[in-house]
Amino acid sequence: MIEHIQQQLSVPRELHNQRVDSVLARLLPEYSRSLICNWIKTGAVTLNNLPCKPKDKALGGDLITINVDYTIDNTDFNLCKPENIPIQIVYEDSEVIVVNKPASLVVHPGAGNKEHTLVNALLHHCPELQLLPRAGIIHRLDKDTTGLLIVAKNLISHTYLIRQMQNREIKRHYLTLVHGYVISGGTIDTGFGRHPKNRLKMAVTDFGRQAVTHYNINKHYKDFTLLNVSLMTGRTHQIRVHMNYINHPVVGDQLYGGRMKFPPNADEAILSVLKQFKRQALHACSISFCHPVKNTEITLNALLPDDFELLLNTLDQHDEK
């Protein structure tokens, strides 16, 4: 698959007087340093609208422009084999599938995950997806995040839906339970990139790509808050990172929030259900998009999975403020 990348980036003061390839590697952590160097050498990158070399120094406030066609490696997807894994299909027609992904199911194949992924399940359900980039998957959910995910069934619909995603026209809404009492709703707007020390994590940064998360209060409990969350951008782990950034980590999120925190003097029923909850309390509950052929808006909803519903029911009975 060929993805066209066209971006203009202002060099932050923190990266003043560093090499152009180093600056781009920091600002665009999803691309390798060698790939970025190749873009520079082939003239796809300019510094202040002039050709540049990887070793050229960029100053704070300089403008770096990228204009390149990037071929995405689809090898891992092509090696996937169909597997008869049950999946819940919320919507399907000749153009698109929307699934309600369960917890513990990895979306994409990768290192250590060539089998038992959502891609394997989709290929069993719809073998022609093998011909599409990323098996037609338009966006992703973390392994232990549940909820709605869009899959295109042909190249025309895939292109149309990817464009909607890039233009931020697909609306995704989540429910998440976080620790503590969130006083009011708000918007988190930060730089976002790879964690400087732990490559498995993402982090809020002073540079990098913009990440915007909107949230409002659904319900207050004594020790927790249920939030409605919507994304303007869709960075990896965005909600989890942003909730931790405002000191209200997602319940069960060990990667960003650490070990499960049990409220002092909590009811035994609450302690019991928290000990059994082995993942982040995050569910993609609603999604809206324009149908690629019918040109009508499709809005779909997914009920909470059983474990999340049990957690909230227990809090309703024992932890109301």
C-alpha positions in Angstrom: 0.0 0.0 0.0 1.3 3.5 -0.9 0.5 6.2 1.7 1.0 9.9 0.7 2.6 11.9 3.5 2.5 15.7 3.3 3.4 17.5 6.4 4.9 20.8 7.5 6.6 20.8 10.9 8.0 23.7 12.9 11.3 22.8 14.7 10.7 23.2 18.5 13.2 25.2 20.5 14.1 22.0 22.4 15.6 20.6 19.2 17.4 23.8 18.2 20.7 23.2 16.2 20.2 19.5 15.8 20.5 17.5 12.5 17.5 17.4 10.3 17.3 13.6 10.4 17.5 13.6 14.2 14.8 16.3 14.5 12.4 14.3 12.2 13.1 11.1 14.1 12.1 12.8 17.3 9.0 14.4 15.8 7.9 11.4 13.8 8.7 8.3 16.0 6.5 6.0 13.9 9.1 6.1 11.1 12.6 4.7 11.2 15.7 6.9 11.1 16.9 5.1 8.0 13.6 5.7 6.2 13.7 9.4 7.1 17.3 9.7 5.8 16.2 8.1 2.5 13.4 10.7 2.2 15.9 13.5 2.7 18.4 12.1 0.2 15.7 11.7 -2.5 14.5 15.3 -2.1 11.2 14.6 -0.4 12.2 16.8 2.6 13.0 20.5 2.5 14.3 22.8 5.2 12.8 26.3 4.9 11.7 25.4 1.3 15.3 24.5 0.3 16.8 21.1 -0.4 18.7 19.7 2.6 21.0 16.8 3.7 20.4 14.6 6.8 23.4 16.2 8.5 22.2 19.8 8.0 21.4 21.6 11.2 17.9 22.8 11.9 17.2 25.8 14.1 14.3 26.4 16.4 11.4 27.8 14.4 12.7 26.4 11.1 10.1 24.9 8.7 10.6 21.3 7.6 8.3 20.1 4.8 7.7 16.4 3.9 6.1 15.4 0.6 6.5 11.7 -0.2 4.8 8.5 -1.3 5.5 5.9 1.4 5.1 2.2 0.7 3.7 0.4 3.7 5.1 -3.0 4.4 2.1 -5.4 4.3 4.2 -8.6 4.8 2.9 -9.5 8.2 -0.7 -9.3 6.9 0.1 -11.4 3.8 1.5 -14.2 6.0 -1.7 -14.3 8.1 -3.9 -17.4 7.7 -7.6 -17.5 8.2 -8.7 -18.8 11.6 -12.2 -19.6 12.8 -12.2 -17.2 15.7 -15.7 -16.0 16.7 -16.2 -12.2 16.2 -19.3 -10.1 16.8 -20.3 -8.3 13.7 -22.4 -5.2 14.4 -22.9 -4.1 10.8 -22.0 -5.5 7.4 -22.8 -4.9 3.7 -20.9 -5.2 0.4 -18.6 -2.3 1.4 -17.8 -2.4 5.1 -17.8 -4.5 8.2 -18.0 -3.1 11.7 -17.0 -5.5 14.5 -17.3 -5.3 18.3 -13.8 -6.4 19.3 -13.5 -8.3 22.6 -10.8 -7.9 25.2 -7.5 -9.9 24.8 -7.7 -10.0 21.0 -4.8 -8.3 19.2 -5.9 -6.4 16.1 -2.9 -6.6 13.9 -0.2 -9.3 13.4 3.2 -8.4 14.6 6.3 -9.7 16.4 5.0 -12.6 18.5 1.5 -12.3 17.2 1.2 -14.0 13.8 -1.9 -16.0 14.9 -5.1 -15.6 16.9 -5.5 -11.9 15.9 -8.5 -10.1 14.6 -7.0 -10.2 11.1 -7.0 -14.0 11.2 -10.6 -14.0 12.2 -11.6 -11.5 9.5 -9.8 -13.5 6.8 -11.9 -16.5 7.8 -15.1 -14.5 7.6 -14.1 -12.6 4.4 -11.1 -14.2 2.5 -11.0 -11.3 -0.1 -9.6 -9.0 2.7 -6.3 -10.7 2.0 -6.0 -8.4 -1.1 -6.4 -5.2 0.9 -3.8 -3.1 2.8 -3.9 -4.2 6.5 -6.7 -6.6 5.6 -9.0 -3.6 5.2 -8.7 -2.4 8.8 -9.2 1.4 9.0 -8.1 2.0 12.6 -7.0 0.0 15.6 -7.8 -0.7 19.2 -5.4 -1.8 21.8 -5.4 -5.5 22.7 -7.4 -5.1 25.9 -9.6 -2.2 24.7 -13.1 -3.4 23.6 -15.5 -2.0 21.1 -16.2 -0.9 17.6 -13.8 -1.1 14.7 -14.3 -0.4 11.0 -13.1 -2.7 8.2 -13.4 -1.9 4.5 -14.2 -4.8 2.1 -12.7 -3.4 -1.1 -10.0 -1.0 -2.2 -12.4 1.8 -3.2 -14.1 1.8 0.2 -10.8 1.5 2.0 -9.4 4.6 0.3 -12.6 6.5 1.0 -12.7 5.6 4.7 -9.0 6.2 5.2 -9.5 9.7 3.8 -12.3 10.2 6.3 -10.0 9.1 9.1 -7.3 11.4 7.9 -9.7 14.3 7.7 -11.0 13.6 11.2 -14.5 12.9 9.9 -15.0 9.6 11.6 -16.4 10.2 15.1 -15.3 7.8 17.8 -16.7 7.8 21.3 -15.5 5.9 24.3 -16.5 5.1 27.9 -13.7 4.8 30.4 -13.5 4.5 34.2 -10.7 6.4 35.8 -9.3 6.7 39.3 -10.2 9.7 41.4 -12.9 12.4 41.3 -12.6 14.3 38.0 -14.0 17.7 38.8 -15.3 18.7 35.3 -14.9 17.9 31.6 -12.3 19.4 29.4 -9.9 19.0 26.5 -6.4 17.7 26.6 -4.3 19.1 23.7 -0.6 18.1 23.8 2.4 17.0 21.8 2.6 13.2 21.6 5.3 10.7 20.8 7.3 7.7 21.8 8.4 7.5 25.4 12.1 8.5 25.6 13.1 5.5 27.8 10.4 2.8 27.2 9.7 1.9 23.6 6.6 0.1 24.6 5.0 3.3 25.8 3.9 6.6 24.4 4.1 9.9 26.2 3.1 13.5 26.3 6.0 15.5 24.8 6.9 19.1 24.1 7.2 18.2 20.5 5.9 15.5 18.2 2.5 15.1 16.7 -0.6 16.8 18.1 -3.0 14.7 20.2 -6.4 16.1 21.2 -8.8 14.3 23.6 -12.2 15.7 24.7 -13.9 14.3 27.8 -16.9 15.0 30.0 -18.4 13.5 33.1 -20.8 10.6 32.7 -21.0 9.7 36.4 -19.2 10.3 39.7 -18.4 7.6 42.2 -16.7 8.1 45.5 -13.4 6.8 44.3 -13.8 6.8 40.5 -15.2 8.7 37.6 -16.9 7.3 34.5 -16.0 9.5 31.5 -17.3 10.0 28.0 -14.3 10.5 25.8 -14.0 11.5 22.1 -10.9 11.7 20.0 -10.0 14.4 17.5 -6.8 12.6 16.8 -6.1 8.9 17.0 -2.6 8.3 18.4 -1.5 5.0 19.9 -2.6 4.7 23.5 -3.9 8.3 23.4 -6.7 8.1 25.9 -4.6 6.0 28.3 -1.7 8.4 28.1 -3.9 11.5 28.4 -5.8 10.2 31.4 -2.6 9.4 33.2 -1.3 12.9 32.2 -4.1 14.6 34.2 -3.5 12.2 37.1 -6.6 10.1 36.6 -5.3 6.9 35.1 -7.6 4.4 33.5 -8.7 1.7 36.0 -6.7 -1.5 35.3 -4.1 0.1 33.0 -0.9 -1.4 34.4 1.3 0.1 31.6 0.5 3.7 32.4 -1.2 3.6 35.8 0.9 0.9 37.5 -0.5 -1.8 39.7 -4.2 -1.7 40.5 -5.0 0.9 43.2 -7.6 -0.2 45.7 -9.5 2.5 47.5 -9.0 2.7 51.2 -12.0 1.2 53.2 -13.6 0.0 50.0 -16.5 -2.5 50.3 -15.5 -6.1 49.9 -17.6 -6.4 46.7 -15.7 -3.6 45.1 -12.3 -5.1 46.1 -13.4 -8.4 44.7 -14.5 -7.1 41.3 -11.4 -4.9 41.0 -9.1 -7.9 41.7 -10.8 -9.8 38.9 -10.6 -6.9 36.4 -7.4 -7.7 34.4 -7.4 -5.0 31.8 -7.9 -1.3 31.2 -11.5 -0.1 31.6 -11.9 1.4 28.2 -14.6 0.7 25.6 -15.2 2.1 22.1 -18.9 2.4 22.5 -20.0 4.5 19.5 -18.8 5.3 16.0 -20.1 7.4 13.1 -18.9 7.6 9.6 -20.1 8.4 6.1 -20.9 5.2 4.1 -18.5 5.0 1.1 -21.2 4.2 -1.4 -24.5 5.3 0.0 -23.1 8.6 1.2 -25.3 8.4 4.3 -24.1 8.7 7.9 -23.9 5.4 9.7 -23.9 5.6 13.5 -23.4 2.4 15.5 -23.3 1.6 19.2 -21.9 -1.3 21.2 -23.0 -2.3 24.7 -20.5 -2.7 27.5 -18.8 -6.1 27.7 -19.8 -8.2 30.7 -16.7 -7.5 32.8 -17.0 -3.7 32.5 -20.7 -3.8 33.1 -20.2 -5.9 36.3 -17.6 -3.4 37.5 -20.0 -0.5 37.0 -23.0 -2.3 38.5 -20.9 -3.1 41.6 -19.9 0.5 41.9 -23.5 1.6 41.5 -24.4 -0.5 44.5 -21.5 0.1 46.8 -19.5 3.2 45.8 -21.8 6.0 44.9 -20.7 9.3 46.3 
